[in-house]
């Protein structure tokens, strides 16, 4: 491992989703605390526990097989965190900060929701880390001097994650939410039909049932059923590849996804007063960026009745940084080292 910019022991970072466990190291004293060259990702299904995955990473991240001597960690997990524990929403791991520290010999483990970390990452985005998706031009980060300024970040990947970053008392406050599990509100006759189809399968239909990788497949299946066709059982990447190749049903599913994602993003801006902007994260966003730009995403984002003029002034930005969860975890590590709290 290349030497960090300080002599302090590096901080272990982890961003654990429903599909991948991502790890890296941080130098909390550096202006850019994430040591990007140390990042690595592994399928979560390869390991029986987070401790085993982290032990594998630490052993492989050092030089000459010596491993890495980390003394603390910041772990972001896809699920609600209560009393230092988290049960992941889309994976069976149960994570305990205390047990993880004992297993790895760490003196301090901060366990946070993954979208707390993603919200904190907004503070360190630079040119090239984000790209506009229609709407007005925007600063890369929220205005530092505006007390109470809020930004929402939502990520469509294995699930639908939502976090909020607020400027508070001269510092930053990141809010964990489970807004991805709020009920889906259809906005067109087609979406009413989609809701009816999915209600037969799931009962209650959340936003995550549509604005996620599995949601893209659900949309493809529901649209096929509405047309009286057998849609098969494609994977999310099959739907995006089919749309790129001109398959009409896949194109229809991607267009529906983009419009629904825009409507959800706009609703979240209204719910949290996030007038600074909405950041679009998750594994689906970069490959779908051209579709998001040419689709009804922005129209549905702005189409909020009497608030449409206000929404037209709110920027929407696609996150292109490859590891926003790890970037945010590194920011939290730096804040903790400086005594600011996470």
URMOPE-V727457 format. One record per residue. RES is the residue in one letter. SS is DSSP state (2 for helix, 1 for strand, 0 for the rest). Layout:
BEGIN
res=(RES | RES)
ss=(SS | SS)
END
This chain:
BEGIN
res=(X | X | X | X | X | X | X | X | X | X | X | X | X | X | X | X | X | X | X | X | X | X | X | X | X | X | X | X | X | X | X | X | X | X | X | X | X | X | X | X | X | X | X | X | X | X | X | X | X | X | X | X | X | X | X | X | X | X | X | X | X | X | X | X | X | X | X | X | X | X | X | X | X | X | X | X | X | X | X | X | X | X | X | X | X | X | X | X | X | X | X | X | X | X | X | X | X | X | X | X | X | X | X | X | X | X | X | X | X | X | X | X | X | X | X | X | X | X | X | X | X | X | X | X | X | X | X | X | X | X | X | X | X | X | X | X | X | X | X | X | X | X | X | X | X | X | X | X | X | X | X | X | X | X | X | X | X | X | X | X | X | X | X | X | X | X | X | X | X | X | X | X | X | X | X | X | X | X | X | X | X | X | X | X | X | X | X | X | X | X | X | X | X | X | X | X | X | X | X | X | X | X | X | X | X | X | X | X | X | X | X | X | X | X | X | X | X | X | X | X | X | X | X | X | X | X | X | X | X | X | X | X | X | X | X | X | X | X | X | X | X | X | X | X | X | X | X | X | X | X | X | X | X | X | X | X | X | X | X | X | X | X | X | X | X | X | X | X | X | X | X | X | X | X | X | X | X | X | X | X | X | X | X | X | X | X | X | X | X | X | X | X | X | X | X | X | X | X | X | X | X | X | X | X | X | X | X | X | X | X | X | X | X | X | X | X | X | X | X | X | X | X | X | X | X | X | X | X | X | X | X | X | X | X | X | X | X | X | X | X | X | X)
ss=(0 | 0 | 0 | 0 | 0 | 0 | 0 | 0 | 0 | 0 | 1 | 1 | 1 | 1 | 1 | 1 | 0 | 0 | 0 | 1 | 1 | 1 | 1 | 1 | 1 | 1 | 0 | 0 | 0 | 0 | 0 | 0 | 0 | 1 | 1 | 1 | 1 | 1 | 1 | 1 | 1 | 1 | 1 | 2 | 2 | 2 | 0 | 0 | 0 | 2 | 2 | 2 | 2 | 2 | 2 | 2 | 2 | 2 | 2 | 2 | 2 | 0 | 0 | 0 | 0 | 0 | 0 | 0 | 0 | 0 | 0 | 1 | 1 | 1 | 1 | 1 | 1 | 0 | 0 | 0 | 1 | 1 | 0 | 0 | 1 | 1 | 1 | 0 | 0 | 0 | 0 | 0 | 0 | 1 | 1 | 1 | 2 | 2 | 2 | 2 | 2 | 2 | 2 | 2 | 0 | 0 | 0 | 1 | 1 | 1 | 1 | 1 | 1 | 2 | 2 | 2 | 2 | 2 | 2 | 2 | 2 | 2 | 2 | 2 | 0 | 0 | 1 | 0 | 0 | 1 | 1 | 1 | 0 | 0 | 0 | 0 | 0 | 0 | 0 | 0 | 0 | 0 | 0 | 0 | 0 | 0 | 0 | 0 | 0 | 1 | 1 | 1 | 1 | 1 | 1 | 1 | 0 | 0 | 0 | 1 | 1 | 1 | 1 | 1 | 1 | 1 | 1 | 1 | 0 | 0 | 1 | 1 | 1 | 1 | 1 | 1 | 0 | 0 | 2 | 2 | 2 | 0 | 1 | 0 | 0 | 0 | 0 | 0 | 2 | 2 | 2 | 2 | 2 | 2 | 2 | 2 | 2 | 2 | 2 | 2 | 2 | 2 | 0 | 0 | 0 | 1 | 2 | 2 | 2 | 0 | 0 | 0 | 2 | 2 | 2 | 2 | 2 | 2 | 2 | 2 | 2 | 2 | 2 | 2 | 2 | 2 | 0 | 0 | 0 | 0 | 0 | 0 | 0 | 0 | 0 | 2 | 2 | 2 | 2 | 2 | 2 | 2 | 2 | 2 | 0 | 0 | 0 | 2 | 2 | 2 | 2 | 2 | 2 | 2 | 2 | 2 | 2 | 2 | 2 | 2 | 2 | 2 | 2 | 2 | 2 | 2 | 2 | 2 | 2 | 2 | 2 | 2 | 0 | 0 | 0 | 0 | 1 | 1 | 1 | 1 | 1 | 0 | 2 | 2 | 2 | 2 | 2 | 2 | 2 | 2 | 2 | 2 | 2 | 2 | 0 | 0 | 2 | 2 | 2 | 2 | 2 | 2 | 0 | 0 | 2 | 2 | 2 | 2 | 2 | 2 | 2 | 2 | 0 | 0 | 0 | 1 | 1 | 1 | 1 | 0 | 0 | 0 | 0 | 2 | 2 | 2 | 2 | 2 | 2 | 2 | 2 | 2 | 2 | 2 | 2 | 2 | 2 | 0 | 0 | 0 | 0 | 0)
END
